[in-house]
Amino acid sequence: MSAVEDALDRAYRECWSTVLASTVRLTRDLDLAEDCTQDAFVQALKTWTDGIPANPGGWLTTVARRLALDRLRRETTLRRKLPLLVEEPGEPGEQPTDLLRLVFTCCHPALARDSQVALTLRLICGLTTREVAAGLLISEATAAARITRAKKKIAAAGIPYRIPADEELSERLDVVLTVVQLAYTAGHVAAGPELTRADLTGRALELAGLLVRLMPDEPEPQALLGLLQMMQARGDARVSEDGELVLLADQDRSRWDVRLLAEGVSRATAALQQGHGRFALQAAIAGLHVTAPSWEKTDWHQVVRMYDAMLVSWPSPIVALNRAAAVSLVPGADLTAVLAELDALGKEPALKSYAYLPATRADVLARLDRKEAAIAAYDEAIALTANGPEQRFLRRRRAALTAT
């Protein structure tokens, strides 16, 4: 990869959403803003051969907005757009606020919830349609259709590009928190050769922090930020020196970020004291893991109880799968019963392409000494996994079975 291509790839990961959000602020037209943002990256590929700018994000934002203004003039719609431009001047600079505006626009209640999530992942995270589909456990065609429908609805309904008034925030909060968490998840285990994408996890942390500042008295944004901070605090220990995945059970806890961990636990505790929303419960589970003296001394009974509570407030096949995995780790657990539960979950359409289901089955089967079935389950999990380090980890687990 050339120096220009490397710089452009890095800029795409780090700057896509802020360039797009700033351009949307100018155009109030998602399709036009996305086209101009993409064209700015194309132009960079040609122009940066003469020298990579010191501020790639600023360069891309300036070019994208200039292209957008040219398009508006050519289409003789500038006068119609002028009141909006006067309301919020077009100079770049309010990137964090722009990101929140774009998130809330994508999560407008006039859109179907599944379309809200798909559109936000596409625009905020810069994920391809295929990556959006993988994150939502749907087909690529379905993801594309949801994104297209959402854009058309925003244009047809004239949905405003703004942060909602205080009285409107609560009805959008859950889906906004959901997409921020999905953005973090997309970076935590990224599709591709690297385990993580720091640009996505960083963006999600930034947005979670902005939501806390926007709604300081709401427990669920605090819980989500605390959850993400606890996950982020373990980041260095998740990867070995040679770039391989290290599971929580095997991590060197001295490598955890103690300051960030303490802040995350504090936020999670405060949120749980105010209510048992699903993000508070997820943060509580993460807190049980990170405050345990070791993996072996984790309070698995309490973890299972938290998942039971989550299934009441947020019934989901993925929550049920995580609960089954936790049950399998309770001392003296009936693994045959756990396997039956996992086999039943295999009938859930939402889990058909979810690699963690066969991976969990493989682990339970191996512990039951059913090697051939475990190897077949590992093969299924490997085929469904798009992350390089995870694939290699699963292959090592599979190879260990064939060697014994």
N, C-alpha and C positions, 0 to 999 in steps of 0.2 A: 504494500500500500504506500503511495507517495505521501510526502509531507502535507500536501494540500488535501488529499483525500482523508488523511488521518485527522487533520484539523477540522475538516468539514463534518466528519463522523462525530467527533467530540462536540462540535457546536450543535449538531442536530440533537444529540442526547441532552445537552445542557440547556439549550436556548430555544428549542422548538416552541414550547408552550408560551414562553414570554413574548417571543416575536409574534406568534399568532394572536395572543391576547391583546397586545398593543395595536395590531393591525385591525382586529375586530372593533376595538374602541373607535377607530377612525371610520370604518366602513359600515358598521352595524349589519354586516352581511357575512355570514359564516363561510359560504361557498367562495365568495370573492376573496375574503381574507385568507382562506386556506390555499387558494390558487396562487395568490401573490406571495405567500410565505414559501410555498414550494418553488416558485419561480426565482425567489431571492436566493435559495440554496443552489439552484441550477446556475444562476449568474455568478455565484461565488466560485463554483467549480472552474469557471472560465477566467474570472478576474484574479483570483488569489494566486495564480501562477506567477504574477508579478510581485507578490509579497502578501503574506497573511497579515491581516489587520491586527493591531494590538488588542482591540475589543471586538471580537467576532460577532458577539450578540448585538452590540450596538450597530455594527455595519449591516447585519442582516435585517434588523428592525428598520433602519433608515431606508434600505432598498425596498423592502416589502411594502412599506407605507408609501413610498414614492410610486411604486408600480400600481398600488391601489388607487392613488389620486389620479394617475394617468388614465386608468381604466374608467374611473368615475367621470372624468372630463370627457373622454371619448364617447361614453355612453350618454352624455348630456344629462347626467343625474346629479351633478354636483350641487346645484341650487336646492334640490330636494333634500340633500344630506346636510346642508350648511347649518340649520338650526342645531342639529346634533353635535356638529363639530364645535359650534360656539359654546354649547353647554359644557363640553369637556374638551379643552384644547388638545390638539393632536400631537403634542410633543411627547416623545417617550419619557418614561421616568417613574410612573406609578406601577411598576411591574407587579408587586405583590397584590395590590388592589385590583389590577387588571385580571390577574389569575382568579381571584375570588369572583369577580364579575362574570368571567367566562364559565366558571363552575356553576354558579347559580343560574346562569342563562340555560346551560345544558340540563340543569335539574329542575326546570320549571314544571309545576304540577300539570300544565296543559299537555305535557308529553307523557306517554306511557312510561312506567318506571323502567322497564327493560331497555327502552330506547334512551332514556336519560343516562343510564349507566354506560351503555355502549358508546354513545356520543362523547361523553366526558373522557372515557379512556382513550378514545381516538384523538381528541383535540388537546386535552391537557397532558397526556402522557406521550403523544406522538406515536402510539402503538399502531402497527399495521392492522388491517382488518383481520388478518389471520391470528395475530397476537391477541386482539380483542376477543375473538371467538374462543381461543384457547383459555383465556382467563375466565370467561363466562360459561365454559363447557357447552358451547353451542357450535353449530356449523358455521363455516365462513360465509356462506350465502345468507344465513339468518342474520349474522352480525352486520353484513353490508346493508341488508334491507332495513334493519333497525336504525342504522346511522343515517341512511338516506331519508327515511320517514321523519326522523327527528329534525333534520335540517329543513325539510320542506315545511314542517309544522311551524318551526320558529319563524320562517320567512312569511308564511301565509297568515299567521296569527299576530305578526308584528310584536313578538315577545321582546321586551326591552332588555338591553344589555346593562344590567345594574345589580347591585347588591340589594336584596329586598328590604322593605321597611321592617321594623322590629316585629310588628304583628304578623308578618308573613314568613318569618324565619323558621318558626317551629314546624310548619307543614313541609318544608324542604329539608329539614335538618337530617333526618335519617338517611335519605338517599345521598345527600352530600357526604356524610360520614362514610357511607358504604363505598362510594367511588374513591374517596381518599384512601381508605383501607385497601381497596383493590389495586390502586396505584402503587402503594407500598409493596403489596404482595407481588405485583408484576416485576418489581425491582429486586425483591428479596430472593426470589428464585427466578432468574431471568431466562427467557428463551435464548439459547445460543451457547457459545463456548465458555462463558464466564458464569460463576455462580450467581453474582449479583450485578445490578446496575445502580451505581451510586446516584446517578442523576434522578432516577425514579424514586428511590427511597428518600433522597434529600428533598425532592419536590413535595412528596407526601407529608414529610415532617414539617416543611414550611407551611403547607396549607392547613395542617392540623393546628399549628401554632396560631395562624391567622384566625381560625375559627374560634379558638379559645379566647383570643383578644376581642373578637366580635361578640361573643356570647359568654362572658366570664362567669355567669351564674348557672350555666347549664352543665350538668354533670357528664353527659355523654361525650361532648368534645374533649373535656378533661380526661375522660377514660381512654378515648382513642389516642390522644397524644401520649398518655402514660404508657399504653400498650406498645405504641411504636417506639417510644424511647427505650423500653425494656428490650425489645427485639434488636434495636440498633446497638444497644450497649453490649450485646453478645456477638456483634458482627465479626470482630477480628478473630475470635475463637472458633468461628464456624468454618474457617478455611485453614488448612495445614500449610506448612512452609512451601510445599510443592503444589499448592493450589487445589488440593482435594477437599471434599466435603467432610466435615467433622460433625457428627450428630451431637445433640445436647448431652446425651449420656456420657460422651467421651471428651467433652470440651474441658480445656484447662481454664478453670473459673478465675484464676488469677489474671487472665487476659481480658476479662470483662471490664468495661468502663464503669468504675464504681460510682462516679459522680452522676453520670447519666442514668444509671440503674436506680440510684437513690431517688432522683427526681421522678422517674417513671413510677416507682413503687408508691411514692408520696401522692402523686396525682391519682393513681388507681385506687388507693385507700380512701382518699377524700371522695372520689366519685361513687364508690361502693357504699359509703356511709349515707349518700344522698338518694340512692335508689339502685334497683337491680336491673337496669337496662342491659341490652345485649353487649354493648361495648364495655360496660362496667364489669360484666361477668367474664368476658374474654380477658380483660386486663387483670382480673382477680386470678384467673387461671395462670396467666403469665407470671404474676407475682408469686404464686405458690411454687412455680418452678425455680425462679431466681433467688428466692429466699431460703429454699431448702439447702441444708449443709452439703448435700451431694445428690446425685441422681437416685441412688438407692434409698435415700432417706426422704424422698419426695412423698408428701401425703396424698397418695393416689386415691384414697377413699374420698377426701375432700375435693380433689380434682373431678372425680366422677359426679359428686353432688353438684358441683358448679355446672357441669354439662347437663345434668338433669334439669336444673333451673333454666338453662339456655333453651332446652328443647320445649319448655313450656312457653317462653316468651318469643322464641324464634325457631319454630320447628323447621329443620332443614336436614337433608340427607348428609351434608358435609358435617354438620354438628353431630349427627348420629354416628357417623364414621369415627370422628375424633373421640366421641364417648366410648365407642367399642374398643378403640386402641388403648384408651386409658384404663378401661376395665381389665384388659389383658395384662396390664402391668401391676394390678393389685395383687399383693402376695396371696398365693393360694387360689388364684382365679381359675374358673372352669374354662379352659381354653377351647374345649369342644363346643360349649355354648357360645363363646365369642365367635368362633368360626361360623356357626350357624347364623348368627346375627350378621356377619359380614357377607355371607352368601345371600341372605335376604336383601341386603343393601345393593348387591350386584344387579338386582332387578330394577333399581331406580334409574330412569332415563338420564337424570342429571349426572350420574356417576359413570356412565358408559365409557367416557373418555378420560376419566380422572385417575391418573397414575397412582395416586396414594392408596386407592382401594386395593388393587392387586398387590401393591407393595406391602400393605398391612397384612393382607391374607398370606403372602409369602412368609412373612416373619412368624405369624401364628402357626402356619403349617410346619415350618422348620422346627419350632419349639415343640410341636407334637410329633416330631420325627417322621413326618410324611414328606420325604425328600423329593420324590418325583413330582408330587403336586406342588411343592414349594418352588421347584425349578421352573415349572410351567407358569406359575404366578409371577415369578421374577421376569420371565421372558415377556409376559404381557405388560408388566410395569415398564420395562425397558423400552418397549415399542411405543408406549404412550408418553414417554418423558422427552421433553425438548431441551432440557438443560444438560450440558456436557458433564459437569462434575457429578450431578445426580445419576446420570446414566452410568458413569464409571463406578460410582459407589454401589449401585445395584448389581452391576456385573461382578464386582468383587464379592458381594454377598452370595451371588449365584455360584461363582467359582468355588467358594468355600464349601458349598454343599456337595459339589461334584468331587472335591478332593478328599472327602471323608467317607 
